[in-house]
Structure formats: structure tokens, C-alpha cells
Amino acid sequence: MSRIADLKLTHTLLSVDDDGIATVTLNRPEKRNALNEATIDELTEIFRALPRDGVRACVLTGAGDHFCAGLDLVEHHAADRAPEDFMHLCLHWHEAFNKMEYGGVPIIAALQGAVVGGGLELASAAHLRVIDDSAYFGLPEGQRGLFTGGGATIRVADLIGKSRMIDMMLTGRLYRGDDAVSVGLANYRAEDARAKANEIARRCAENLPLTNFAICSAISHMQNMSPLDAAYAESVVAGVVNTQAPARARLAAFRDGSGPRIKPTQG
């Protein structure tokens, strides 16, 4: 039974095409796709279901002019949460984003407009990020009397370094365009981010699922290990992945000259 078909979604949209490419869309454009608690619930369920239903790659995007403006501050203010309640909310965010990063399905985020605060934390949990010219990245928590709670200190700092992240939080500095690519917030810049993200997702889906699982899960786990432990884990994963039966057919095609060759594009 399809787990995806059983999902009850209100704040997100989910579709899967015949090639196994999923598109997940934040669908609160009137709120600039700000993340309320119910949206995080839905993201958790979606990214739990995708690998179990055999999805081969995923495009993550937002409806309207913005990807995501971060935590729904109106809901947060109205809830007037106790410290322990907000702590558990943050842990729920971590659950959703961990399912993205470690789930083994390649996730390509197509980003436009605001990618700020919790929206940047969400985008950083994707494996690749594509921006258009309208996209801008920010961490405005410092100006709002807040602190990041959805993994920025882990993922954003890993992408751009501690000093740049502190600068973004202290001063409200924004990154966009080529600057965002050069510091590591985005992997690609394109006129149409969604089209480019879809193109990348289809390229990723051509890989063997077990290989993609290792790339999109094992690398993150190994980054959390000591070098000695990571070397051991890498050897174990390589032993499993590099001897899988479908890989032998691809290696045979390479040997016979019938498989694809890796070479620079001319022109």
C-alpha cells in the first residue's frame, strides 16, 4: 500500500510522476510559506514516506514568489510558548530535516524570493540548492531577538563557515546571486530554478537507488564521525554498494564501451 497516497496534506502539495520524481511544494503563499507547526508535521510525514515508496529523487519548492520566510512568527507570538514547549517544537523541526538529509532520496531545492531564517534551515537540509535571480538568503534572528532552532548552527555553518553565519545573524547580511553560489549557500543559479532543479532530479534518478542512498545518507553520517570511524564506515558502505548486482551491469557497459563516458562538454 502506498504511504504517499494516505497522507493528508493541507499546507503542502505532493506529486510523484511516472519516473519516480516527487515534487514537494510549500503551499502557504499568503504567508510567504512561513513554517507553522502543522507544516512541519506534514514535512515529517512526507519525507518519512518518500524513501519507503521508492521515490527516486525530489524537488522541493514553494508556491508563489517566495520559497520560505522561516518560522511563522505570528503563530509563535500567539502561542506564547513556555521554554520547554519551544524546545520540543525545535526538536520536531530537527526530526523533519533529519529525515530529509538522512533519508537517502536526493532532494533538490528550487529557491525563489525569501530563503530566510527557518526557510534557510529547511533549504540547507536539501542535498542541492538551485536559485533564480529573485532568491535571497538571510538569518534575521539577531534583529528579532531570536536564535536559530532548526539546525542552522549545524547545516548552514557547515555550508558557509562559522564566521559568515555569525555575520548573517549579527548584522542581517543577505546573500543573493553569484555571491550566494560562491559562499556555498547555492549550488546552481538559473533563470528558472524549478526547471533546473527538475533537470538535476532526473539526472540523479538515473543513478542506482542504493548508490543514491549512500551518497545522500552515508556521507552525512560519516561527517559526524571521527576520521578513523568514518574510514571504517566508508569501507563497509563501499563494500555493499560497489558489489551490488546492478552495478556489475554498468561496469560491464563501461568495459565494453557501450556505457556513458564522462568528458567535458565541447563549446
DOMIZA-600080 format. One line per 2 residues: number of its first residue (from 1); for each residue y, z, x of N, C-alpha, C. Coordinates in steps of 0.02 Angstrom, whole numbers, plus 50000, padded with zeros to 5 digits. Example, Ala and Ser with C-alpha at 12.3 -4.5 7.8 and 13.67 -1.06 7.14 Angstrom:
2
1> 49716/50390/50660/49775/50390/50615/49835/50390/50660 | 49888/50354/50642/49947/50357/50684/50002/50394/50645
# end
This chain:
267
1> 49940/50000/50042/50000/50000/50000/50062/50000/50044 | 50112/49959/50026/50173/49954/50065/50215/50017/50057
3> 50232/50049/50111/50277/50106/50108/50348/50084/50094 | 50366/50025/50118/50433/49999/50106/50446/49989/50032
5> 50397/49962/49997/50406/49948/49925/50417/50011/49885 | 50394/50067/49910/50400/50130/49874/50467/50166/49885
7> 50507/50141/49932/50570/50175/49947/50620/50169/49890 | 50654/50224/49876/50707/50225/49825/50774/50230/49862
9> 50810/50175/49864/50870/50171/49905/50932/50162/49861 | 50984/50201/49876/51047/50198/49839/51105/50179/49884
11> 51105/50205/49945/51162/50195/49991/51147/50145/50046 | 51087/50118/50046/51067/50068/50095/51029/50012/50060
13> 51027/49955/50094/50988/49898/50070/50935/49882/50123 | 50876/49861/50101/50822/49844/50147/50786/49782/50122
15> 50780/49733/50166/50740/49674/50151/50698/49657/50211 | 50641/49625/50199/50596/49603/50252/50576/49531/50237
17> 50587/49485/50284/50572/49415/50271/50499/49400/50289 | 50479/49338/50280/50410/49318/50291/50389/49322/50364
19> 50437/49326/50410/50421/49332/50481/50418/49404/50504 | 50424/49451/50457/50422/49521/50475/50486/49548/50505
21> 50542/49513/50493/50607/49536/50516/50640/49576/50459 | 50655/49639/50472/50688/49681/50423/50763/49678/50434
23> 50800/49683/50379/50873/49692/50382/50890/49756/50345 | 50920/49803/50380/50941/49867/50350/51018/49866/50348
25> 51045/49875/50289/51118/49871/50280/51144/49936/50251 | 51191/49967/50287/51227/50023/50258/51270/49996/50201
27> 51266/50027/50142/51296/49996/50083/51343/50043/50047 | 51392/50068/50084/51447/50107/50055/51514/50078/50079
29> 51525/50014/50067/51585/49983/50096/51650/50015/50074 | 51651/50045/50014/51712/50078/49991/51728/50140/50032
31> 51679/50166/50069/51687/50224/50113/51682/50203/50187 | 51691/50139/50199/51681/50112/50267/51613/50132/50294
33> 51564/50136/50248/51495/50153/50264/51487/50220/50300 | 51532/50267/50283/51526/50334/50311/51459/50364/50292
35> 51433/50406/50336/51366/50433/50328/51368/50500/50292 | 51347/50499/50229/51337/50562/50193/51265/50584/50201
37> 51249/50642/50175/51182/50669/50185/51128/50625/50153 | 51144/50596/50095/51095/50554/50061/51080/50490/50101
39> 51131/50462/50135/51119/50403/50176/51073/50419/50234 | 51083/50476/50265/51039/50496/50320/50968/50505/50295
41> 50959/50533/50235/50893/50538/50205/50860/50469/50201 | 50898/50420/50177/50871/50353/50168/50854/50321/50235
43> 50897/50329/50285/50883/50301/50351/50819/50332/50381 | 50810/50397/50370/50749/50429/50395/50687/50398/50364
45> 50688/50388/50299/50631/50359/50265/50620/50286/50285 | 50674/50248/50292/50668/50178/50311/50636/50171/50379
47> 50662/50208/50428/50637/50199/50496/50571/50234/50508 | 50550/50276/50461/50481/50301/50462/50434/50246/50436
49> 50457/50207/50387/50413/50159/50355/50406/50094/50395 | 50458/50072/50429/50456/50005/50461/50397/49996/50508
51> 50385/50040/50556/50328/50027/50601/50261/50033/50566 | 50258/50074/50514/50194/50082/50479/50178/50021/50436
53> 50228/49983/50418/50217/49923/50377/50216/49859/50418 | 50213/49866/50484/50205/49807/50526/50267/49765/50536
55> 50326/49793/50525/50388/49756/50538/50392/49741/50612 | 50412/49681/50630/50411/49659/50700/50478/49667/50735
57> 50533/49668/50697/50600/49680/50725/50646/49695/50667 | 50704/49724/50683/50750/49747/50631/50822/49733/50651
59> 50861/49707/50604/50933/49701/50612/50966/49756/50571 | 51010/49795/50602/51046/49848/50569/51119/49829/50564
61> 51147/49832/50504/51216/49811/50494/51248/49852/50439 | 51311/49838/50425/51348/49872/50373/51381/49823/50326
63> 51383/49839/50262/51415/49796/50212/51491/49801/50219 | 51526/49746/50207/51598/49748/50208/51627/49736/50277
65> 51686/49763/50289/51724/49749/50350/51707/49795/50408 | 51668/49848/50395/51655/49898/50447/51581/49913/50451
67> 51559/49927/50512/51490/49949/50520/51481/50020/50494 | 51518/50067/50523/51511/50137/50501/51568/50179/50531
69> 51603/50214/50487/51659/50256/50507/51638/50327/50526 | 51572/50340/50529/51548/50405/50551/51532/50452/50495
71> 51533/50516/50510/51519/50568/50461/51566/50562/50401 | 51539/50569/50341/51579/50569/50281/51620/50634/50281
73> 51682/50630/50304/51723/50690/50312/51743/50720/50245 | 51749/50678/50194/51765/50704/50128/51709/50748/50102
75> 51647/50725/50108/51589/50764/50088/51585/50828/50130 | 51596/50820/50195/51591/50877/50241/51643/50931/50222
77> 51704/50910/50208/51756/50958/50189/51739/50993/50123 | 51715/50954/50075/51699/50982/50009/51640/51030/50013
79> 51592/51016/50057/51532/51058/50062/51548/51126/50092 | 51599/51129/50135/51618/51193/50166/51557/51230/50192
81> 51518/51195/50233/51453/51221/50255/51460/51281/50302 | 51410/51323/50300/51402/51377/50349/51378/51345/50414
83> 51388/51379/50471/51366/51351/50535/51292/51331/50536 | 51250/51374/50508/51179/51359/50510/51162/51299/50466
85> 51200/51289/50412/51188/51231/50369/51207/51166/50405 | 51263/51168/50441/51283/51107/50477/51236/51094/50535
87> 51210/51146/50566/51161/51138/50619/51100/51100/50593 | 51076/51119/50534/51018/51085/50506/51034/51014/50486
89> 51096/51002/50464/51116/50933/50449/51114/50891/50513 | 51139/50918/50568/51137/50883/50631/51065/50868/50653
91> 51021/50916/50644/50951/50905/50661/50921/50849/50619 | 50944/50844/50557/50920/50790/50514/50944/50723/50540
93> 51007/50719/50563/51031/50658/50595/50987/50641/50656 | 50972/50691/50696/50930/50678/50755/50861/50651/50734
95> 50834/50677/50680/50769/50653/50656/50773/50579/50640 | 50825/50559/50603/50832/50488/50585/50841/50444/50646
97> 50884/50465/50692/50899/50423/50750/50841/50422/50799 | 50803/50476/50804/50744/50476/50846/50691/50428/50820
99> 50686/50423/50754/50638/50376/50725/50658/50304/50742 | 50722/50292/50749/50745/50226/50771/50727/50214/50844
101> 50749/50259/50887/50741/50248/50959/50669/50248/50981 | 50628/50292/50952/50559/50301/50975/50507/50267/50930
103> 50529/50234/50876/50482/50207/50828/50443/50147/50851 | 50467/50112/50903/50430/50056/50931/50447/49989/50901
105> 50491/49986/50850/50513/49922/50822/50581/49905/50852 | 50590/49847/50883/50655/49829/50911/50709/49829/50857
107> 50763/49866/50868/50819/49869/50820/50881/49841/50854 | 50910/49790/50823/50970/49758/50849/51026/49771/50799
109> 51078/49806/50822/51134/49824/50778/51186/49769/50782 | 51206/49743/50724/51260/49694/50718/51323/49732/50696
111> 51373/49734/50738/51429/49780/50730/51494/49743/50717 | 51530/49767/50665/51596/49741/50650/51641/49798/50630
113> 51706/49790/50641/51753/49842/50620/51740/49908/50655 | 51746/49962/50616/51739/50029/50645/51667/50045/50664
115> 51659/50066/50726/51596/50094/50751/51617/50159/50785 | 51631/50209/50745/51664/50269/50771/51626/50332/50751
117> 51633/50384/50792/51602/50449/50778/51528/50441/50768 | 51505/50466/50711/51434/50460/50694/51410/50388/50688
119> 51456/50342/50674/51437/50271/50673/51418/50246/50742 | 51452/50271/50793/51433/50253/50862/51368/50288/50880
121> 51357/50349/50857/51294/50382/50869/51236/50343/50838 | 51247/50318/50777/51196/50277/50745/51184/50213/50784
123> 51237/50178/50803/51230/50116/50840/51196/50126/50907 | 51209/50183/50939/51179/50196/51005/51104/50210/51000
125> 51080/50226/50940/51008/50236/50931/50971/50170/50923 | 51008/50115/50911/50977/50049/50911/50961/50029/50983
127> 50917/49981/50992/50897/49961/51059/50946/49911/51090 | 50978/49870/51048/51027/49822/51071/51085/49821/51021
129> 51145/49804/51045/51204/49803/51003/51242/49737/51014 | 51260/49705/50958/51299/49643/50959/51364/49656/50922
131> 51421/49636/50951/51485/49646/50919/51519/49579/50904 | 51562/49580/50853/51608/49524/50844/51677/49548/50866
133> 51727/49505/50858/51794/49521/50885/51829/49576/50846 | 51804/49594/50787/51836/49647/50748/51810/49716/50766
135> 51755/49720/50802/51723/49785/50815/51763/49827/50865 | 51766/49892/50850/51796/49938/50898/51757/50004/50897
137> 51752/50034/50956/51712/50094/50966/51759/50153/50980 | 51744/50210/50949/51784/50269/50962/51746/50333/50947
139> 51767/50387/50978/51741/50454/50965/51801/50499/50950 | 51825/50500/50888/51887/50535/50871/51879/50610/50857
141> 51821/50637/50874/51808/50707/50858/51861/50754/50887 | 51884/50740/50948/51932/50784/50979/51996/50791/50938
143> 52019/50736/50908/52080/50737/50869/52070/50770/50801 | 52008/50777/50780/51994/50805/50713/51967/50876/50716
145> 51968/50906/50775/51943/50974/50781/51868/50980/50775 | 51832/50926/50792/51760/50924/50784/51725/50913/50851
147> 51660/50912/50850/51619/50896/50908/51561/50854/50884 | 51537/50809/50927/51482/50766/50908/51420/50807/50892
149> 51381/50784/50842/51321/50820/50823/51261/50775/50811 | 51269/50709/50820/51215/50663/50806/51188/50627/50867
151> 51197/50656/50925/51165/50628/50984/51210/50591/51033 | 51276/50593/51022/51321/50557/51068/51315/50585/51139
153> 51307/50651/51145/51302/50680/51212/51240/50656/51249 | 51192/50629/51212/51131/50603/51241/51137/50527/51250
155> 51146/50491/51195/51141/50418/51197/51205/50384/51220 | 51263/50404/51194/51325/50372/51214/51339/50387/51287
157> 51329/50450/51308/51339/50467/51378/51291/50428/51423 | 51231/50414/51398/51183/50375/51436/51207/50303/51443
159> 51239/50276/51391/51263/50207/51393/51323/50198/51439 | 51371/50244/51436/51435/50232/51469/51452/50284/51523
161> 51413/50338/51528/51427/50389/51577/51467/50447/51547 | 51458/50505/51577/51489/50566/51552/51565/50561/51551
163> 51595/50537/51605/51668/50536/51610/51701/50493/51557 | 51673/50434/51545/51701/50390/51494/51694/50421/51424
165> 51638/50453/51411/51630/50484/51346/51680/50541/51337 | 51690/50581/51387/51739/50636/51383/51809/50607/51371
167> 51825/50553/51405/51890/50520/51395/51898/50497/51322 | 51846/50467/51294/51850/50443/51225/51863/50502/51177
169> 51829/50558/51190/51836/50616/51145/51903/50652/51154 | 51925/50658/51216/51987/50694/51228/52049/50656/51206
171> 52049/50591/51218/52110/50551/51209/52108/50504/51149 | 52049/50495/51119/52044/50447/51064/52041/50375/51087
173> 52026/50364/51151/52023/50296/51178/51973/50253/51141 | 51992/50192/51126/51949/50144/51093/51927/50089/51141
175> 51867/50063/51131/51844/50006/51168/51828/49949/51119 | 51843/49888/51139/51827/49829/51099/51817/49769/51145
177> 51790/49716/51116/51783/49653/51152/51745/49658/51217 | 51770/49621/51267/51736/49619/51332/51735/49687/51365
179> 51785/49729/51353/51785/49796/51382/51725/49836/51357 | 51709/49829/51292/51652/49865/51263/51587/49841/51294
181> 51583/49776/51308/51523/49750/51340/51519/49774/51412 | 51574/49773/51447/51573/49789/51519/51555/49862/51532
183> 51575/49907/51486/51558/49978/51498/51489/49996/51471 | 51458/49951/51433/51390/49963/51409/51383/49983/51337
185> 51438/49984/51298/51432/50000/51227/51399/49944/51188 | 51408/49883/51210/51378/49825/51176/51341/49783/51228
187> 51289/49748/51205/51251/49703/51248/51275/49631/51242 | 51299/49612/51183/51320/49544/51170/51385/49544/51129
189> 51426/49492/51140/51485/49479/51099/51477/49410/51069 | 51486/49404/51004/51476/49340/50971/51526/49332/50915
191> 51540/49270/50897/51585/49257/50841/51556/49284/50776 | 51490/49276/50768/51455/49301/50709/51402/49350/50733
193> 51417/49414/50730/51371/49464/50758/51305/49465/50721 | 51307/49457/50655/51244/49460/50617/51199/49402/50634
195> 51227/49342/50640/51187/49284/50658/51156/49292/50727 | 51195/49318/50774/51170/49328/50842/51116/49383/50842
197> 51127/49437/50805/51077/49490/50801/51012/49465/50771 | 51018/49422/50720/50958/49394/50690/50921/49349/50739
199> 50959/49310/50777/50928/49267/50828/50890/49309/50879 | 50921/49364/50901/50888/49408/50950/50826/49440/50920
201> 50832/49463/50857/50775/49494/50824/50716/49447/50821 | 50729/49384/50806/50674/49335/50802/50644/49322/50871
203> 50686/49323/50921/50658/49315/50988/50614/49375/51006 | 50636/49435/50990/50596/49495/51003/50530/49494/50965
205> 50532/49468/50903/50473/49467/50861/50419/49420/50887 | 50437/49375/50933/50387/49331/50963/50343/49369/51014
207> 50367/49427/51037/50327/49467/51083/50268/49499/51047 | 50219/49520/51084/50163/49556/51054/50187/49625/51030
209> 50166/49646/50971/50189/49710/50943/50177/49770/50989 | 50120/49772/51022/50106/49829/51067/50153/49829/51126
211> 50170/49770/51152/50218/49765/51206/50286/49789/51184 | 50308/49767/51125/50372/49790/51099/50373/49866/51088
213> 50317/49892/51063/50313/49964/51053/50325/50001/51119 | 50293/49977/51172/50301/50009/51237/50373/50003/51262
215> 50403/49945/51254/50471/49935/51278/50520/49980/51240 | 50510/49984/51174/50559/50019/51131/50543/50092/51120
217> 50488/50117/51146/50472/50187/51138/50458/50220/51206 | 50413/50189/51245/50391/50222/51307/50449/50229/51357
219> 50492/50179/51361/50547/50184/51410/50591/50244/51395 | 50607/50255/51331/50648/50313/51313/50613/50378/51330
221> 50548/50381/51315/50511/50442/51332/50512/50454/51408 | 50502/50400/51446/50499/50408/51519/50566/50430/51548
223> 50620/50410/51516/50686/50432/51540/50695/50508/51533 | 50654/50539/51491/50658/50611/51481/50613/50650/51529
225> 50576/50615/51571/50527/50646/51615/50553/50651/51687 | 50520/50692/51726/50532/50691/51797/50507/50624/51825
227> 50533/50602/51883/50508/50539/51911/50433/50537/51921 | 50404/50592/51942/50332/50594/51953/50294/50586/51888
229> 50316/50622/51836/50283/50616/51771/50294/50547/51741 | 50354/50519/51750/50369/50453/51723/50326/50400/51756
231> 50314/50406/51821/50272/50358/51856/50200/50360/51830 | 50177/50420/51816/50109/50428/51788/50106/50397/51718
233> 50155/50415/51676/50156/50388/51608/50162/50313/51607 | 50204/50286/51652/50211/50213/51655/50145/50180/51672
235> 50107/50210/51718/50043/50181/51738/49994/50181/51679 | 49994/50236/51640/49949/50240/51582/49968/50187/51530
237> 50033/50182/51515/50055/50133/51465/50040/50062/51489 | 50053/50048/51553/50038/49982/51580/49963/49967/51576
239> 49922/50017/51588/49850/50007/51583/49829/49985/51514 | 49860/50014/51463/49843/49997/51394/49872/49929/51374
241> 49937/49920/51388/49972/49860/51364/49949/49798/51403 | 49942/49804/51468/49929/49745/51509/49858/49721/51506
243> 49815/49757/51472/49745/49735/51464/49728/49719/51391 | 49778/49719/51347/49765/49703/51276/49741/49630/51270
245> 49695/49619/51224/49665/49553/51217/49716/49497/51205 | 49766/49506/51161/49814/49451/51150/49853/49433/51213
247> 49862/49480/51259/49898/49465/51320/49858/49418/51364 | 49792/49423/51362/49750/49379/51403/49760/49306/51383
249> 49768/49294/51318/49780/49225/51296/49847/49199/51323 | 49897/49242/51325/49962/49221/51351/49959/49210/51426
251> 49922/49252/51460/49914/49243/51532/49876/49178/51548 | 49826/49163/51506/49789/49101/51516/49834/49040/51506
253> 49879/49044/51457/49926/48989/51445/49974/48981/51504 | 49994/49037/51533/50037/49034/51593/49999/49001/51650
255> 49936/49021/51659/49895/48994/51713/49886/48918/51705 | 49876/48897/51642/49863/48826/51629/49926/48784/51624
257> 49983/48817/51626/50046/48779/51621/50066/48762/51551 | 50030/48788/51501/50046/48772/51432/50092/48823/51399
259> 50102/48879/51433/50146/48930/51405/50218/48920/51425 | 50263/48958/51395/50335/48951/51412/50349/48973/51483
261> 50396/48940/51515/50418/48957/51583/50487/48990/51579 | 50498/49038/51622/50562/49072/51625/50605/49038/51677
263> 50659/49006/51655/50704/48972/51702/50773/48970/51672 | 50824/48965/51714/50893/48963/51688/50905/48900/51646
265> 50948/48908/51596/50968/48851/51555/51015/48806/51595 | 51004/48742/51591/51046/48695/51626/51112/48684/51589
267> 51165/48670/51627/51229/48654/51596/51278/48711/51597
# end
